[in-house]
C-alpha cells in the first residue's frame, strides 16, 4: 500500500498495483493533441461543478500545459478509485472502474449455476454446491480502468406514450419491464466473455426489477 497526498486535507491509501495500472493507462494518451482540443474547447481546469480533491484552477498568468492536463486526469482517476465509483464523467472525460475485489453474486437457481457441469468439480465441491441455498459469489479478480476523452457528445430523448392495460380486479397499471430472463442470459454471456463491467450493470438492473 502507498499513501498519496492529494491536498493539505486529504491523503489516499492505494495499492501499488493500482497505481501502476493508473499510470499505464495515462501513458496511452497523446497529451499534445489533447492540449490543442482543450484550447479549441476553451476548457479551463478546475471549473467543473464536481470539485475533485487536490485539483486547483490555473493561477493568473499560468500557462496550460500537457503535464497540467495529465495531472488533472490523474486526480480525477484517483477520486474515482478511492470512492470506488464504477462510472464517472467530468467534462470531456468519462471513466469506468472495475475493482478486482468486487464480486458478482448469483442466486442458487440461476441458469448460470445450472450450466456448471458436475465433472468440473470434485465430489466434495459438488456436495457443497448442491447444498447451496442462497447464492454463489464469484470474485471478479481483475481490476480495470477505462478512460475516454470525448470532446463532444450529444443525446436526445423521446417520450413514448404506451397504452396502460388494466387487469380485472387490479387497479394499478401493469409495469412494463424487460424480461428478467433475457437480462440473465446477457449477464451470463458477459461473465463468460469476462466483460465484468457490463456484468455488474446487468446484475444491478436485474436486482431493480425484482
N, C-alpha and C positions, 0 to 999 in steps of 0.2 A: 504493500500500500504506500501511497505517496500523498503528501499534503500539498495542495496548490492554493496559494494565496490569491484570491480573486480581487479583493479590495481590502480596505482597512477594517471592515466589519465582518468579512466572510472568508472562510477557508474551506476548501472542498477536499474530501478524502476520496482518492480514486486509485484503482488498481493500475499497476504499471502496464499490464497488457492492454487495458482500455485506453490509456494514454497513447500507446504505440498505434492502436487502431485509429485513434483520432488523427494523429499526425500523418499516418499513411493515407488517410482519406484527403487531407488538406493538400498534400503534395500533388495530387492528381489535377488540380485546377491551374488554369492559365491566368494568373493574377493580374498580369499586364492588360489582358483583354477585359477582365472584369473591371479594372480601374477605368478603362475607356467607357464601359457601359454605365458605370456609376456617374461619370461626368455627363453622359448623354441624358441619363435619367434625372440628373441634378439631385442625386440621393445624398443625404447627409447622415453621418454616423451618429447614433445615439438619440435620434429624433423620433423613434418609433413609440407607439403607445405603450407597449410592454417594455418595461425597463429591465435590462439584463445586468445582474451584479458585475461590477468591475468595468462595464462599458461606459466610457465618457465621451462627450462631444469633442470635436476638434476645437482646440484653442484658437483664439483670434490670431490670424496670420499663419496658422499651422497648415501645411500642405497635405492633401490627401495622397497617400501612397499605397502601393500593393501590400506592403507589410502591415499598414494600419487596417486595411480591409480584412486581411488574413487574421489579424488579432481579433477583429470584431466577430468573425465567423467562429473562431476558436472559442471565444467566451460564450457565444450562443450555444455551441455544442456542449460545452461543459455544463451550462444551465440545463440543457435537455437531459443529459446523462445523470446529473446529480439529483434531478427531480423525477427521474425515471419516466419521462414523457414519451409515449410511443410515436407521437407526431407533433410537430411544432412548425409554425410558419411565422417568419419575421421579415417583413419587406419582401425582397426578391428571393429569399432563402426558405426552402422547405426541407425539413429534416425528419427522417424516420429513424427510430431507435428500437432495436430488439435486444433486450437484456438476456444473455445466455443463462442467467439464473432464474428467469421466468419459467413457468411450466404450463402445459396445456392439460386441462382436466377433461376426461371423457366419462360419461356415465357408463355403468357396467353393462347396460343393454344396448349401447350404441352399436351401429353397424360396424364401426371401426374395430371394436373389440371382438366382434363376432368373426371378423375376417382373419384374425390371428390363428394360424394353424397350430394344432397341438404338437406336431413333430418339431416345432421350433423351440419348444420348452422342455425342460426336464420334468420328471414325474412330480417332484416337489413343487416346482414352479407352476405346473398345471393345476395341482390341487389348490394352491393359494389363489390362482386365477379364477378357478371355478367357485371358490368360496367368497369371492369378492362381491360385496353387496352395494357399495356406494359408488366408487369411481376409480378410474385409472388415471394416474397423474404421470405425464411424460415430460421430463425436463427438456427445454429447448437445447441447452448445452452449447450454443454458439452465439456470441454477441455479434451484432451487425449494425453499422451506422451507414445510412444512405443520405447524401447531401445533394440537393438540386438547386441550381441557380436559374431562376425563372424571371427574366427582366419584365416580361409582360404576361398577363393572364386575363382571361375573360370567362364569364359564366352567365348563363341565362336560365330562367325557370318559367314554367307554365303551370297554372293551376288547372287540374283536371277535375271536371265535375263528374263524379261517379254516382250511379244510381244506388240508393240505400234500400236494401231489401229487408222487409220486416217478417220475421218468423212468427207464426201463431203462438200466442201466449208469452212471447218475448218482446218487451217494449224497446229494448236497446237495439241500435243498429248493429249489423254484423261488422266486425272489424276485418277488413280485407288485408291480409298479410301474405307474404311469400311463404310457400310451404316449407316447414322446418326440415322435412326430409331432403328437399333439394339443397338447402343450405348445408345440411350434414354431409351430403355427398361431395359438395365443393370443399368443405372443411377437410374431409378425409383425403381428397386429392391434393390439397395444399400441403398437408403434413407429409404425404408420400413424396412430393416434389421438393420437400424441405423449404417451402415458402412460408416460414413461420410468421412473418409479419402479416400476411394475408390470413393465416390460420387464427391468429389472435383476434383479428377483427371479426372473422366469421363466427368464432366462438362467442364473442360479445353480442353479436346480432342474434344468435340462436337463443342466448340467455334472455334477451329482451323480449323475445316472443313467447317465452314460457309463462 
